[in-house]
Amino acid sequence: MSVDEVPRPLRAACVVLGLECLGLLSITGFLVISTLTGSPNSVGRALLGAAMALCGALALAAGARGLLRLSPAARTPIVVIQLLAIPVSYSLAFQAGRVGYGGPILIAALSVIYLLFTPPVRAALDREPR
């Protein structure tokens, strides 16, 4: 499979997923460094948060890799993760007043969902009925 076979909207979705991965990796690093240099209430809870961010980054990276390989099974987990990110980002942006944090997450989640259901991506990823 060559890069030319991958539809442009799918490549764009994978770029957004890559940016999300970088964000989660930076959060992981920040949490680990602040845990080691600071005095958290619970070291275990702080490191668990870092581990969850790392797992999220790995899941998004694996999903993006599967999408670039045109694997139909990779779309569902990515859509579920993005759907879960919508209420979190909305709450962060509008209820907590942290638009600078929640806004980009909301925009990324909505754009990935949109891009994964464009006609060229659906044609590339949808399975033939039997």
RODO-2510 file (C-alpha; in nm, 4 decimals, decimal comma):
residues 130
     n   res          X          Y          Z
     1     m     0,0000     0,0000     0,0000
     2     s     0,1359     0,3402    -0,0924
     3     v     0,0680     0,6759     0,0652
     4     d    -0,1252     0,7758    -0,2482
     5     e    -0,3940     0,5156    -0,1701
     6     v    -0,4767     0,6812     0,1624
     7     p    -0,7460     0,9495     0,1125
     8     r    -0,6480     1,3045     0,2048
     9     p    -0,9163     1,3407     0,4754
    10     l    -0,7851     1,0239     0,6403
    11     r    -0,4303     1,1594     0,6360
    12     a    -0,5616     1,4843     0,7877
    13     a    -0,7404     1,2902     1,0635
    14     c    -0,4169     1,1043     1,1388
    15     v    -0,2298     1,4349     1,1627
    16     v    -0,4838     1,5568     1,4191
    17     l    -0,4506     1,2262     1,6055
    18     g    -0,0739     1,2733     1,6034
    19     l    -0,1141     1,6187     1,7561
    20     e    -0,3399     1,4709     2,0229
    21     c    -0,0719     1,2088     2,0939
    22     l     0,1911     1,4801     2,1326
    23     g    -0,0369     1,6664     2,3721
    24     l    -0,0936     1,3588     2,5840
    25     l     0,2777     1,2797     2,5870
    26     s     0,3570     1,6324     2,7034
    27     i     0,0950     1,5983     2,9779
    28     t     0,2572     1,2681     3,0784
    29     g     0,5974     1,4333     3,1032
    30     f     0,4583     1,7272     3,2971
    31     l     0,2817     1,5003     3,5459
    32     v     0,5884     1,2845     3,6027
    33     i     0,8211     1,5837     3,6457
    34     s     0,5823     1,7691     3,8746
    35     t     0,5361     1,4527     4,0815
    36     l     0,9103     1,4016     4,1185
    37     t     0,9952     1,7661     4,1910
    38     g     0,6875     1,8641     4,3891
    39     s     0,5001     1,7274     4,6824
    40     p     0,1715     1,5801     4,5584
    41     n    -0,0953     1,4674     4,8018
    42     s    -0,0718     1,1180     4,6573
    43     v     0,2263     1,0088     4,4497
    44     g     0,0391     0,6984     4,3359
    45     r    -0,2583     0,8993     4,2125
    46     a    -0,0316     1,1454     4,0314
    47     l     0,1616     0,8669     3,8603
    48     l    -0,1648     0,6900     3,7734
    49     g    -0,2761     1,0061     3,5951
    50     a     0,0515     1,0091     3,4018
    51     a     0,0093     0,6399     3,3151
    52     m    -0,3454     0,7021     3,1900
    53     a    -0,2259     0,9892     2,9698
    54     l     0,0495     0,7673     2,8313
    55     c    -0,1987     0,4858     2,7606
    56     g    -0,4258     0,7335     2,5821
    57     a    -0,1365     0,8528     2,3663
    58     l    -0,0418     0,4953     2,2797
    59     a    -0,4034     0,4085     2,1938
    60     l    -0,4355     0,7092     1,9646
    61     a    -0,1023     0,6306     1,7987
    62     a    -0,2033     0,2681     1,7404
    63     g    -0,5374     0,3798     1,5997
    64     a    -0,3738     0,6307     1,3656
    65     r    -0,1334     0,3624     1,2471
    66     g    -0,4222     0,1274     1,1782
    67     l    -0,6094     0,3977     0,9902
    68     l    -0,3081     0,4718     0,7714
    69     r    -0,2954     0,1009     0,6901
    70     l    -0,6633     0,1276     0,5875
    71     s    -0,7781    -0,1118     0,8577
    72     p    -1,1564    -0,0767     0,9029
    73     a    -1,1299    -0,2032     1,2617
    74     a    -0,9182     0,0975     1,3617
    75     r    -1,1971     0,3487     1,3032
    76     t    -1,4346     0,2367     1,5811
    77     p    -1,1966     0,2769     1,8780
    78     i    -1,0838     0,6162     1,7493
    79     v    -1,4435     0,7332     1,7127
    80     v    -1,5259     0,6105     2,0649
    81     i    -1,2250     0,7936     2,2119
    82     q    -1,3210     1,1127     2,0286
    83     l    -1,6836     1,0822     2,1418
    84     l    -1,5623     1,0477     2,5010
    85     a    -1,3429     1,3555     2,4565
    86     i    -1,6397     1,5762     2,3591
    87     p    -1,8114     1,5957     2,7018
    88     v    -1,4749     1,6212     2,8774
    89     s    -1,3637     1,9093     2,6572
    90     y    -1,7022     2,0809     2,6851
    91     s    -1,6898     2,0579     3,0627
    92     l    -1,3321     2,1815     3,0701
    93     a    -1,3952     2,4690     2,8299
    94     f    -1,7341     2,5977     2,9390
    95     q    -1,8095     2,4725     3,2889
    96     a    -1,4567     2,5069     3,4296
    97     g    -1,3829     2,8193     3,2280
    98     r    -1,0655     2,6750     3,0730
    99     v    -1,1411     2,7444     2,7073
   100     g    -0,7708     2,7403     2,6239
   101     y    -0,7537     2,3769     2,7308
   102     g    -1,0970     2,2435     2,6395
   103     g    -1,1412     2,4304     2,3121
   104     p    -0,8589     2,2605     2,1203
   105     i    -0,9659     1,9200     2,2494
   106     l    -1,3230     1,9834     2,1342
   107     i    -1,2125     2,1079     1,7919
   108     a    -0,9779     1,8108     1,7465
   109     a    -1,2425     1,5561     1,8479
   110     l    -1,5083     1,7017     1,6193
   111     s    -1,2679     1,7336     1,3267
   112     v    -1,1468     1,3727     1,3564
   113     i    -1,5037     1,2433     1,3716
   114     y    -1,6002     1,4527     1,0694
   115     l    -1,2933     1,3481     0,8697
   116     l    -1,3455     0,9778     0,9413
   117     f    -1,6951     0,9891     0,7951
   118     t    -1,6255     1,1809     0,4757
   119     p    -1,7166     0,9915     0,1565
   120     p    -1,3552     0,9159     0,0491
   121     v    -1,2664     0,7736     0,3907
   122     r    -1,5857     0,5719     0,4079
   123     a    -1,5129     0,4305     0,0630
   124     a    -1,1638     0,3318     0,1739
   125     l    -1,2594     0,1852     0,5135
   126     d    -1,6089     0,0418     0,4739
   127     r    -1,6272    -0,3312     0,4267
   128     e    -1,8191    -0,4862     0,1434
   129     p    -2,1508    -0,6429     0,2466
   130     r    -2,1638    -1,0208     0,2125
***
